[in-house]
Amino acid sequence: MTSDGPSPEETPETSETPEPVVEEHHADGLDLARAAARAAAATPGGRPPRKSSTFRRRTFTKSSGARPDDRDPQLLEQAMGRLIANHGWELDLKVQGVFGRWTELVGDEVADHCTPESFDDGRLVVRTDSTAWATQLKLLAPAVVRRLNTELGHGTVTVIEVLGPHLPSWTKGRLSSRDGRGPRDTYG
């Protein structure tokens, strides 16, 4: 008959308790974790025994329970929406979105000749590439304001200020004639 362990005749009968098994120490710390897990399993309630000390730090943890709360994983869209709302960036992002979608909002033909420059206190400043388009955009301004307010919210854009093209200045130097004919005088 073969057995894996020593037979009863080979082991000496002693009344001493067996010596505890000492495990070798591992550098990764798994031996400490295993020892803590064994100690926790050996105590009633599965908790490791408390050390006796006069000062005990009290920590309060708020568990989420059955309902979701802010500490649970969130969708990126919800987290970004909350960040934008907390910092008050809604209007700025909407306005920048309008600047980025200018062609879609006003149409290809108008967008080819007019570009938005700034937005402040309900006033949208738009620059045109010719005086003819400046006049045309002034006539289209009420329709453009309605379209922008549907995108941004009612009352966001109140006025569109239309600026003509950047024209060269004919005043050169410190001295100029006050009642002169301007650039027409230069060309005869």
C-alpha positions in Angstrom: 0.0 0.0 0.0 1.4 3.3 -1.0 0.6 6.6 0.6 1.6 10.1 -0.1 2.4 11.0 3.5 4.4 9.4 6.2 2.8 6.4 7.8 1.7 6.5 11.5 4.5 4.3 12.5 7.1 6.7 11.1 5.8 9.9 12.9 6.8 10.3 16.5 3.9 10.8 18.9 4.4 14.0 20.7 2.0 16.3 22.6 3.6 19.4 21.2 1.7 21.6 18.8 3.0 21.6 15.2 5.3 24.4 14.3 3.6 27.1 12.2 4.5 27.1 8.5 6.6 30.1 7.6 6.2 31.2 4.0 9.1 32.9 2.2 8.8 36.6 1.6 8.0 37.8 -2.0 9.1 41.2 -3.2 5.7 41.9 -4.9 3.8 41.9 -1.7 1.5 39.0 -2.5 2.5 37.2 0.6 1.2 40.1 2.7 -2.1 40.2 0.9 -2.5 36.5 1.3 -1.7 36.7 5.0 -4.3 39.5 5.5 -6.9 37.5 3.6 -6.3 34.5 5.8 -6.5 36.6 8.9 -9.8 38.1 7.7 -11.2 34.7 7.0 -10.2 33.4 10.4 -12.0 36.1 12.4 -15.8 36.2 12.8 -17.5 38.6 10.4 -14.6 38.4 7.9 -12.9 41.5 9.3 -9.3 41.7 10.4 -8.9 42.3 14.2 -8.7 45.9 15.2 -5.6 47.3 16.8 -6.1 48.8 20.1 -5.2 52.4 20.2 -6.5 55.5 21.9 -6.8 57.5 18.7 -9.1 56.1 16.1 -9.6 57.9 12.8 -13.2 58.0 11.8 -13.9 57.9 8.1 -17.3 58.3 6.6 -17.9 56.9 3.2 -21.1 57.6 1.4 -22.1 54.5 -0.6 -24.1 55.0 -3.7 -26.7 52.3 -2.9 -29.2 51.1 -5.4 -29.7 54.4 -7.2 -27.1 56.1 -9.4 -25.3 59.2 -8.2 -22.5 61.6 -9.3 -19.8 59.1 -8.3 -21.0 56.4 -10.7 -19.5 56.3 -14.2 -21.1 58.8 -16.5 -21.5 59.1 -20.2 -19.1 61.7 -21.8 -22.0 63.8 -23.1 -23.6 64.1 -19.7 -20.2 64.9 -18.0 -19.4 67.6 -20.6 -22.9 69.1 -20.4 -22.5 69.4 -16.6 -19.0 71.0 -17.0 -20.3 73.5 -19.6 -23.3 74.4 -17.4 -21.2 74.8 -14.3 -18.8 77.2 -16.0 -21.5 79.1 -18.0 -20.0 78.3 -21.4 -23.4 77.6 -23.1 -23.7 80.8 -25.0 -20.0 81.0 -26.0 -20.1 77.5 -27.4 -23.3 78.2 -29.3 -21.9 81.3 -30.8 -18.7 79.6 -31.8 -20.8 76.8 -33.2 -22.6 79.4 -35.3 -19.3 80.8 -36.5 -18.2 77.3 -37.5 -21.6 76.6 -39.3 -22.0 80.0 -40.9 -22.2 78.5 -44.4 -24.9 76.1 -43.3 -27.0 78.8 -41.6 -26.9 81.6 -44.1 -26.3 79.7 -47.3 -23.4 79.2 -49.7 -23.8 82.5 -51.7 -24.1 84.8 -48.6 -21.3 82.9 -46.8 -18.9 83.4 -49.8 -19.2 87.1 -49.4 -19.9 87.7 -45.7 -18.0 86.4 -42.6 -18.9 86.9 -38.9 -16.2 88.7 -36.9 -17.5 89.0 -33.4 -20.4 88.6 -31.1 -21.0 90.7 -27.9 -24.1 91.6 -26.0 -26.5 90.5 -28.7 -24.7 92.4 -31.4 -23.2 90.3 -34.2 -20.6 92.0 -36.4 -20.4 90.7 -40.0 -17.8 91.8 -42.5 -18.6 91.8 -46.3 -16.2 91.7 -49.2 -18.0 94.5 -51.1 -20.3 97.4 -50.5 -22.9 95.8 -52.7 -23.0 92.7 -50.4 -23.1 95.0 -47.4 -26.3 96.5 -48.7 -27.7 93.1 -49.5 -26.9 91.8 -46.0 -28.6 94.8 -44.5 -31.7 93.9 -46.4 -31.4 90.2 -45.3 -30.6 91.1 -41.6 -34.1 90.4 -40.1 -34.2 86.9 -41.7 -30.6 86.1 -40.6 -31.5 87.3 -37.0 -34.5 85.0 -36.9 -32.5 82.1 -38.2 -29.7 82.7 -35.6 -32.2 83.0 -32.8 -33.7 79.7 -33.6 -30.2 78.1 -33.3 -29.0 80.1 -30.3 -32.3 80.8 -28.4 -34.8 83.6 -28.5 -33.3 87.1 -28.0 -29.7 86.0 -28.3 -28.9 88.0 -31.4 -30.6 91.4 -31.4 -28.7 93.4 -34.0 -26.5 92.5 -37.0 -23.9 95.2 -37.6 -22.8 95.0 -41.2 -19.3 96.3 -42.0 -18.1 96.9 -45.6 -14.8 95.7 -46.9 -11.5 96.9 -45.6 -10.6 99.8 -47.9 -7.2 101.5 -48.2 -6.8 104.7 -46.4 -5.7 107.6 -48.7 -4.5 109.8 -45.9 -0.7 109.6 -45.8 1.6 111.5 -43.5 0.8 114.0 -40.8 -0.6 116.7 -43.0 -3.8 116.3 -45.1 -6.2 118.7 -46.8 -9.4 118.9 -44.9 -11.8 119.8 -47.7 -9.9 118.1 -50.5 -11.5 115.8 -53.0 -9.7 112.7 -51.6 -8.5 109.9 -53.9 -10.3 111.4 -56.9 -7.9 114.2 -57.0 -5.0 111.8 -57.4 -6.3 110.3 -60.7 -6.9 113.5 -62.5 
